[in-house]
Amino acid sequence: MASGYTSERRTHLEALAEVLPQHGLVSRMVGNDDPVLWVWHPRTGRQTIIFATPSHRGWTFLWSPGGQGSVEELEVTAGALRQALDTSQP
């Protein structure tokens, strides 16, 4: 069953997906009622799933292992994802 936040969640995930190619990442939206964003680095093959969730500061993106980013700072979030998925980064 879809949550009351489904359309807003999808909007935030789609916005992030639009900036990921500029950071060398590929993504695909998965899940109909509770969407998440599957993101991968084409060179390293590393991948993760991005969740968008409401928080006390607005909406937040979460990914494993322990990553998070603001929906208000898409470029910063995309950069953090790139670093997390790029094995050549420290």
PEVENLIN-V468443 format. One record per pair of residues at least 4 apart in sequence whose ideal C-beta (glycine too) atoms are under 7 Angstrom apart, sorted by the first residue. I is the first residue (numbers start at 0). GAP is how many residues later the second one is. D is the distance in whole Angstrom. If there is no record, write none. Layout:
i=[I/I]
gap=[GAP/GAP]
d=[D/D]
//
This chain:
i=[0/1/1/1/2/4/4/5/5/5/6/7/8/8/8/9/9/10/11/11/11/11/12/12/12/12/12/12/13/14/15/15/15/15/15/15/15/16/16/16/18/18/18/18/19/19/19/19/20/22/22/22/23/23/24/24/24/24/24/24/25/25/26/26/26/27/28/28/29/29/30/30/35/35/35/36/37/37/38/38/38/38/39/39/39/39/40/40/40/40/43/43/43/45/45/47/47/47/47/48/49/49/50/51/51/51/52/52/52/53/54/54/57/57/58/59/59/60/60/60/60/61/62/62/66/66/66/68/68/68/68/69/72/73/74/75/76/77/78/79/80/81/82]
gap=[32/4/31/32/31/4/49/4/27/28/4/4/4/26/43/4/25/4/4/40/47/59/4/16/22/24/37/39/4/59/4/21/34/45/58/61/62/10/12/20/4/55/56/59/5/7/19/58/4/55/56/59/17/58/14/16/53/56/57/60/14/16/10/11/12/10/6/8/6/8/4/5/13/14/15/13/9/11/8/9/11/42/5/6/7/45/4/5/44/45/41/42/43/39/41/15/16/36/37/14/11/13/11/7/9/19/6/7/9/5/4/5/13/14/12/8/10/7/8/10/16/6/4/18/13/14/17/4/7/8/11/7/4/4/4/4/4/4/4/4/4/4/6]
d=[7/4/4/7/7/5/6/6/6/7/6/7/6/6/5/6/5/6/7/4/5/5/6/6/6/5/7/5/7/6/7/6/7/7/6/6/7/5/7/6/7/5/6/5/4/5/6/6/7/4/6/4/7/6/6/6/7/6/6/7/6/6/5/6/5/5/6/6/6/5/5/5/5/6/6/4/7/6/6/6/6/6/7/7/4/7/7/5/4/6/6/6/5/4/7/5/6/7/7/7/5/5/5/6/6/7/7/6/6/6/7/4/7/7/4/6/6/6/5/7/6/5/4/7/6/7/5/7/6/3/5/6/6/6/6/6/6/6/6/6/6/6/5]
//
